């Protein structure tokens, strides 16, 4: 039967239910139990044993099996599923009404006791029922489910019901975010909220989304990161702050990127990137112990061990994993030729640090499977990080790379307003050359720095990528309830 034909059939059933006095789409049903409560309290029953006490439950019918005078239905609420046991003896004329007018996907309220069938299946023995919401569209077949990947993303509301693994991912996501808050709150970090609409987008090298505020008559941007506002709070005396935030970047979509994503940013006064290294290590281990009861996980067929974290500098990693030995004393043309021999399209306005960074991203990152701290990034791609004391071309910055992807990024924050001004000016020159992903000149942030910011360590952690690791999925879309997709034709 085609979907349109089945919809018409379901509409006819809805009309007949209404003719019989059913208040379909009513919100007046009050339940007093969940499916999980029944399973937890009565799984000990012996086959054939029943509990006569009557309970009120509400949920969705996920399948119906008619055996004449007896019928069974799969029933699911937010806590899980349980079987319904329906008989003509218990329901009278309502038994046939159930078979005639209730479809897979309908939401019903039931009154009944508990029974363990002779085959040992814990069931709700239905004494009465009401249709609370009629599903007008057919649901995916039980054994085939919702398999089409794009359909799963577009119709996440179906995916969550018919694919238990999808629900498990988002239950895990909720738990992980709670644990991160718990970890930071116990260490006296203060959770804050900063603007999503910003006059100057900053805190990362990324292209922003723009909009126009009619009342103020100004262009605003969706934030690409909350960093500069969180640093303002450090200047204001809030010495330990964090924000679990939604950020937005007007960039490509891939298995690793979505235009909007969730990120944790943490800032601590009188700390540096080494302190942030310990913080993120302890936080990840805390989350793993609470969710996996182990520091070892399996991701895409590889075991990843979070009990130990490697450390290696940026330039050393290029030599070790790509066989490329570079330094900032090399001529620009030499670095250009080396990068182009690896298939990298070098722009004329790139500096040495940018060329080295492109080689690193292509040749090194994919090889870093075990948790690895990459230390001391080029200054050119780190305009907000403190200059490294041993090499003025580098910064006190690390990225934590796991399974070939950046998971976290941290700095010893640049708190010298004079040097920060110079960095902003260098970024402005790159913009004139045609670079889109720059840190814009933020005059107000610079003014705030001039009042004095204590030495500070800052950390950013990608929540979506962390959930990808913990749930062993390859695409970021699996861990976003509603990933961005092209419009349906």
Secondary structure as UniProt FT lines:
FT   HELIX           3..19
FT   TURN            20..21
FT   TURN            24..25
FT   HELIX           35..42
FT   TURN            43..44
FT   TURN            47..48
FT   STRAND          50..66
FT   STRAND          70..77
FT   TURN            78..79
FT   STRAND          80..87
FT   HELIX           88..91
FT   HELIX           93..101
FT   TURN            104..105
FT   STRAND          107..116
FT   TURN            118..119
FT   STRAND          122..133
FT   TURN            142..144
FT   HELIX           149..154
FT   HELIX           156..162
FT   HELIX           164..186
FT   TURN            187..188
FT   STRAND          190..191
FT   STRAND          197..198
FT   STRAND          210..213
FT   TURN            214..217
FT   STRAND          218..222
FT   HELIX           227..235
FT   TURN            236..237
FT   STRAND          240..248
FT   STRAND          260..269
FT   HELIX           273..291
FT   STRAND          296..299
FT   TURN            300..301
FT   STRAND          302..305
FT   TURN            306..307
FT   STRAND          310..313
FT   HELIX           314..322
FT   TURN            328..329
FT   HELIX           332..341
FT   TURN            342..343
FT   TURN            348..349
FT   HELIX           352..363
FT   HELIX           365..367
FT   STRAND          372..375
FT   HELIX           379..381
FT   TURN            383..384
FT   STRAND          387..388
FT   TURN            389..390
FT   STRAND          391..395
FT   STRAND          397..402
FT   TURN            403..404
FT   STRAND          405..413
FT   HELIX           417..433
FT   HELIX           443..450
FT   STRAND          456..462
FT   HELIX           463..471
FT   HELIX           476..479
FT   TURN            481..482
//
